[in-house]
Amino acid sequence: MVVNNIDVYLRDKGVKPSYQRKRIFEYMMNNHNHPSVNDIYEALINEIPTLSKATVYNTMNLFLEHKLIEVLPIDTNEARYDVFNPKEHGHFKCDVCGKIFDVNIKVNVEELSDDLAGFRVDSEVYNFHGVCRECQEKAQEEKAI
């Protein structure tokens, strides 16, 4: 998703575009790292010294209300966020480095399980856990030494 004017975009979605809200949304748009509130706070505190974690929490809740972002149900320790993407996709969380990756899903829900026959599926959530390529490569290099 590309947003040319964050002010206009937020207003169109019913959100008053304060400086802090614009910067938080801009951070979400430019960093596809599925951040936590703490990640966002740490990334922006030097630029916005008056920023508080409460402001970030409140902003994320406002963005959730207006369907600008979504909470990822992949991390049980803390809420992680993604810019709302109407295209169904999944997420993979590396159990070693903690990074979360977007995953394109190529499965038709009707092909997944006969248990869903007769059900109307309105959304799908796919979450995977394991070890990412980079962490596997590092582990292999360490074994080689």
Backbone as a ProteinNet text record, in pm:
[ID]
protein_1_A
[PRIMARY]
MVVNNIDVYLRDKGVKPSYQRKRIFEYMMNNHNHPSVNDIYEALINEIPTLSKATVYNTMNLFLEHKLIEVLPIDTNEARYDVFNPKEHGHFKCDVCGKIFDVNIKVNVEELSDDLAGFRVDSEVYNFHGVCRECQEKAQEEKAI
[TERTIARY]
84.6	0	89.4	55.8	128.9	34.6	79.8	2.6	85.1	32.4	105.6	97.9	-15	-32.4	-96.5	-16.6	-64	-173.8	-160.7	-264.9	-401.6	-406.6	-532.5	-581.5	-490.8	-527.8	-589.9	-524.8	-578.7	-713.8	-725.8	-855.4	-965.1	-931.7	-1029.2	-1074.4	-987.6	-1020.7	-1082.7	-1103.1	-1167.7	-1074.8	-943.7	-845.6	-787.5	-792.8	-732.8	-580.4	-515.4	-372.2	-279.6	-264.5	-166.3	-26.5	72.6	210.3	251.3	221.5	260.3	190	62.3	-11.2	46	76.6	133.2	267.3	351.9	483.9	472	380.3	360.5	310.4	214.3	163.4	271.5	346.5	456.3	558.8	588.5	680.1	624.9	496.1	433.7	440.9	421	423.9	565	664.9	802	881.7	833.4	905.5	813.9	841.3	756.8	813.7	845.5	907	808.3	678.9	573.7	607.7	616.5	666.7	568	624.3	545.4	535.7	455.2	446.6	585.3	657.8	790.9	885.6	877.7	961.4	934.4	806.7	768.8	817	795	838.1	989.5	1066.2	1211.9	1258.2	1188.8	1228	1201	1100.3	1058	1090.9	1133.3	1151.1	1258.2	1364.4	1467.8	1417.2	1330.9	1273.1	1160.2	1084.6	969.3	989.3	1065.6	1096.8	974.5	863.2	742	657.3	699.5	624.3	626	512.5	504.8	454.9	480.9	430.1	277.8	218.5	72.3	18.7	87.7	45.6	54.3	160.4	174	62.6	36.4	-73.6	-206.6	-235.1	-361.5	-372.9	-262.7	-262.9	-285.7	-220.5	-238.7	-383.8	-442.8	-583.5	-675.1	-645.3	-722.3	-708.8	-586.6	-563.3	-636.1	-640.2	-713.6	-862.9	-917.7	-1060.2	-1097.1	-1007.3	-1033.1	-978.8	-936.5	-890.3	-772.3	-682.9	-560.1	-448.9	-457.4	-358.3	-431.8	-357	-413.4	-314.1	-365.7	-281.5	-250.7	-126.4	-87.6	-103	-178.8	-197.3	-86.3	38.4	149.4	241.8	242.7	334.8	253.8	274.1	196.5	253.9	376.9	440.1	398.7	377.9	341.7	267.3	183.3	108.8	205.9	194.8	272.8	172.8	212.4	119.4	167.9	71.2	98	2	45.8	-45	-153	-277.9	-389.3	-369.2	-380	-362	-481.6	-571.3	-690.7	-658.4	-541	-500.2	-461.6	-524.3	-494.4	-347.9	-281.6	-144.1	-119.1	-11.9	21.9	148.2	190.2	310.8	393.8	524.5	619.4	704.2	710.5	794.9	911.7	1032.7	1152.9	1168.7	1179.9	1194	1333.5	1427.6	1563.9	1582.8	1558	1582.8	1458.8	1339.7	1216.2	1155.2	1221.1	1165.4	1037.5	947.6	822.8	822.2	793.4	794	653.5	618.8	494.6	510.6	403.2	404.6	283.3	305.7	194.3	135.9	5.5	-63.1	-120.2	-90.9	-135.3	-237.8	-305.9	-401.4	-542.3	-630.8	-772.4	-832	-904	-954.1	-1039	-1111.4	-1193.6	-1107.4	-982.1	-892.2	-823.5	-834.1	-763.9	-824.3	-955.8	-1016.9	-1162.8	-1201.5	-1342.6	-1426.5	-1360.7	-1431.8	-1499.6	-1457.1	-1514.8	-1630.4	-1664.6	-1774.1	-1902.7	-1967.2	-2091.1	-2071.9	-1949.3	-1920.1	-1891.4	-1922.6	-1880.5	-1758.1	-1645.3	-1521.3	-1507.4	-1500.7	-1488.3	-1344.4	-1259.9	-1117.8	-1036.3	-911.2	-819.5	-696.7	-643.1	-521.5	-424.3	-307	-203.2	-79.8	-40.9	78.2	170.9	296.2	396.5	509.7	566.1	681.7	790.6	914	1026.7	1153.9	1245.2	1373.4	1389.3	1416	1429.1	1558.7	1567.4	1685.4	1814.3	1809.3	1930	1981.1	1892.6	1933.6	1983.8	1924	1971.8	2112.5	2135.8	2268.3	2372.8	2337.6	2430.5	2464.1	2362.9	2385	2477.6	2458.9	2545.3	2688.5	2706.9	2840.7	2909.9	2834.7	2892.2	2933.9	2860.6	2896.1	3022.5	3041.1	3155.4	3285.6	3273.7	3395.7	3457.5
-117.1	0	123.9	218.6	344.5	457.8	541.9	658.3	781.2	864.6	983.2	1096.7	1113.5	1222.6	1166.2	1151	1089.3	1173	1307.3	1395.2	1361.3	1360.1	1334.2	1192.7	1096.5	957.1	939.4	993.5	980.1	1048.9	1169.4	1240.3	1159.3	1103.7	1022.1	900.3	852.3	736.7	777.4	910	957.4	982.5	996.1	1018.1	1158.3	1235.5	1369.1	1352.3	1410.1	1384.4	1474.9	1445.5	1518.6	1479.2	1556.6	1527.3	1386.8	1353.2	1222.9	1109.2	1123.8	1020.6	1002.4	1115.2	1106.6	1034.3	1066.9	1003.6	854.5	819.1	677.6	602	659.9	591.4	583.9	690.4	690.6	582.5	568.7	462.5	325.7	304.7	176.8	151.7	257.4	243.3	213.9	272.7	262.2	147.9	89.6	-18.6	-139.4	-237.4	-357.3	-461.7	-415.1	-501.8	-552.8	-529.1	-575.5	-535.5	-405	-356.7	-370.7	-369.4	-358.5	-210	-176.9	-38.1	10	-75.4	-38.2	-11.2	-92.3	-70.5	66.9	101	230.4	343.9	329.3	431.3	453.3	346	355.6	418.4	389.7	442.9	592.9	642.6	781.6	875.8	824.6	909.2	1016.3	987.9	1089.6	1203.6	1170.8	1272.2	1350.3	1279.3	1341	1323.1	1410.9	1394.3	1393.5	1449.9	1453.2	1327.1	1235.9	1112.7	1025.2	967.1	872.8	739	633.8	502.2	502.7	577.2	587.2	646.5	745.2	805.3	703	623.9	521.1	418.2	370.8	275.3	333	455.6	518.6	534.6	571.8	588.6	455.2	351.2	219.5	172.7	197.7	161.5	240.4	368.5	450.3	397	364.5	309.2	176.1	94.8	-32.1	-7.9	87.3	121.8	160.3	230.9	281.6	189.9	69.6	-34.4	10.8	88.1	129.9	28.8	-41.8	-142.9	-263.9	-370.6	-489.5	-546.3	-615	-682.6	-821.4	-861	-994.2	-1093.8	-1197	-1296.7	-1401.8	-1356.3	-1451.5	-1448.1	-1339.5	-1324.6	-1316.9	-1412.7	-1414.6	-1321.8	-1274	-1188.6	-1042.9	-993.6	-853.7	-838.4	-736.6	-711	-661.8	-718.6	-675	-628.7	-528.7	-463.8	-469.7	-460.3	-456.5	-354.9	-285.6	-197.2	-285.8	-243.3	-324.3	-359.1	-486.2	-536.6	-626.3	-579.8	-660.8	-792.5	-803.8	-929.4	-1028.4	-1143.8	-1245.3	-1286.4	-1285.3	-1333.1	-1385.3	-1456.3	-1511.4	-1448.7	-1497.3	-1447.2	-1563.4	-1546.2	-1643.8	-1573.2	-1628.2	-1570.5	-1663.7	-1606.8	-1684.3	-1695.4	-1818	-1841.8	-1809.3	-1782.3	-1748.2	-1596.6	-1526	-1380.8	-1297.6	-1357.7	-1287.5	-1206.7	-1204	-1129	-1195.4	-1111.3	-1161.2	-1125.8	-1223.9	-1208.2	-1226.4	-1148.9	-1171.7	-1295.2	-1372.8	-1494.4	-1492.8	-1502.7	-1515.5	-1655	-1662.6	-1790.3	-1831.3	-1954.4	-2003.2	-2115.2	-2118.9	-2226	-2170.6	-2242.8	-2210.3	-2273.6	-2196.8	-2245.8	-2372.3	-2385.8	-2505.4	-2630.4	-2612.6	-2726.4	-2765.7	-2682	-2707.9	-2822.4	-2820.3	-2917.8	-2941.1	-3065	-3098.8	-3051.9	-3025.7	-2980.3	-2845.7	-2769.7	-2638.5	-2643.4	-2761.1	-2774.2	-2717.9	-2628.2	-2567.5	-2441.7	-2410.2	-2288	-2173.3	-2051.3	-1933.1	-1876.3	-1876.4	-1824.8	-1678.7	-1589.5	-1446.3	-1398	-1467.6	-1431.4	-1554.1	-1547.4	-1656.8	-1598.9	-1671.4	-1629.1	-1745.9	-1720.9	-1823.6	-1773.1	-1846.1	-1810.8	-1931.1	-1905.3	-2010.5	-1970.8	-2067.4	-2045.7	-2141.9	-2102.4	-2187.4	-2105.2	-2139.4	-2069.9	-2016.7	-1886.3	-1823.4	-1867.1	-1839	-1877.6	-1820.5	-1691.6	-1625	-1692.2	-1723.4	-1788.2	-1930.1	-1999.7	-2133.7	-2127.1	-2027	-2010.6	-1978.7	-1891.1	-1857.6	-1981.5	-2064.1	-2186.5	-2282.4	-2292.7	-2379.1	-2329	-2194.8	-2137.2	-2161.5	-2151.8	-2174.6	-2320.2	-2412.5	-2554.1	-2582.5	-2505.5	-2527	-2478	-2391.4	-2335.4	-2429.4
0	0	0	-84.5	-93.1	-54.5	37.6	79.2	43.9	-44.8	-88.7	11.8	76.8	171.2	298.5	402.9	526.8	591.8	586.5	641.4	581.9	450.2	379.3	407.1	403.7	426.4	564.9	667.8	803.3	815.6	761.3	765.5	695.4	579.3	505	585.8	673	757.1	890.3	911.1	1032.1	1148.8	1121.8	1227.3	1213.5	1321.8	1321.7	1316.4	1214.9	1194.7	1276.5	1405.1	1486.1	1438.8	1478	1436.8	1483.2	1608.7	1661.2	1587.1	1558.5	1484.6	1344.4	1280.2	1144.5	1146.4	1242.5	1249	1282.3	1370.8	1404.4	1282	1210.6	1091.5	983.6	968.5	870.5	905.8	1034.6	1077.7	1037.3	1061	1024.3	873.8	795.7	649.8	598	661	611.1	671.3	777.3	845.4	856.1	777.7	776.2	871.9	994	1093.6	1197.7	1175.3	1265.3	1409.2	1434.6	1562.7	1678.1	1797.3	1920.5	1953.2	2053.2	2098.8	2142.2	2212.3	2258.6	2141.3	2035.2	1916.4	1855.5	1843.9	1785.2	1874.4	2003.3	2098.3	2088.7	2091.4	2085.1	1953.7	1844.7	1713.8	1702.7	1773.4	1755.2	1870.9	1985.4	2103.5	2082.9	2010.9	1988.7	1901.8	1807.4	1718.5	1787.3	1872.6	1941.2	2091.9	2155.3	2298.3	2389.6	2345.5	2428.2	2412.7	2327	2302.9	2427.8	2460.5	2572.3	2518.6	2594.8	2554.4	2555.6	2648.2	2653	2523.4	2469.2	2342.1	2230.1	2229.7	2125.4	2140.5	2262.9	2286.5	2239	2279.4	2241.4	2090.4	2026.5	1881.4	1812	1859.8	1798.2	1815.2	1930.8	1951.4	1858.2	1839.5	1746.3	1603.8	1564.3	1430.6	1413.4	1518.9	1513.3	1492.2	1567.3	1555.7	1413	1347.4	1213	1103.8	1144.5	1052.3	965.1	1025.9	957.6	980.2	1092.1	1126.1	1181.3	1201.5	1263.5	1364.2	1465	1562.9	1508.9	1520	1474.6	1588.9	1568.9	1675.7	1674.5	1661.2	1649.8	1770.3	1843.9	1956.2	2084.5	2174.1	2297.6	2404.7	2385.2	2486.5	2475.9	2355.1	2335.1	2204	2196.9	2073.3	1967	1849.5	1734.3	1629.3	1549.9	1459	1315.2	1224.3	1081.5	1021	917.3	845.1	785	796.2	747.5	600.5	570.5	435.5	404.3	317.5	290.2	220.1	160.7	96.2	206.1	203.2	304.1	293.3	406.6	412.1	552.8	568	697.8	751.5	866.9	929.5	982.7	975	1027.8	1131.7	1253.2	1357.5	1383.2	1371.7	1400.3	1551.2	1599.6	1743	1794.2	1702.8	1744	1751.9	1641	1638.1	1670.4	1664.5	1698	1585.4	1468.2	1355.9	1306.2	1254.2	1197	1049.4	966.4	821.6	766	661.9	588.6	501.3	488.5	408.4	316.5	185.7	92.6	105.5	109.2	124.4	-10.6	-51.8	-182.5	-169.1	-57.1	-30.2	-35.7	-99.6	-99.2	26.5	106.5	234.7	218.1	107.4	85.6	70.9	28.5	11.5	142.2	243.1	368.5	448.5	463.2	552.2	516.9	518.9	499.8	619.3	730.3	850.2	828.4	727.2	699.8	600.1	552.1	456.7	516.9	442.9	488.4	572.5	605.4	681.4	585	625.8	550	621.4	554.8	612.2	572.1	670.9	645	648.8	720.2	720.4	758.6	723.6	751.4	820.3	918.1	986.1	984.2	929.7	922.3	995.7	1097.6	1173.9	1179.7	1155.3	1156.3	1250.5	1318.2	1405.3	1362.7	1380.9	1347.2	1348.4	1258.5	1250.1	1108.7	1096.9	964.7	896.2	766.7	687.4	745.6	780.2	830.5	958.1	1050.5	1175.1	1150.2	1053.8	1019.6	959.6	873.3	813.3	919.2	1014.3	1122.9	1204	1232.4	1310.3	1235.2	1102.9	1021.3	1021	1011.1	1012.6	1145.5	1255.3	1387	1404.6	1345.8	1352.8	1272.3	1164	1075.7	1139.7	1238.6	1299.4	1398
[MASK]
+++++++++++++++++++++++++++++++++++++++++++++++++++++++++++++++++++++++++++++++++++++++++++++++++++++++++++++++++++++++++++++++++++++++++++++++++

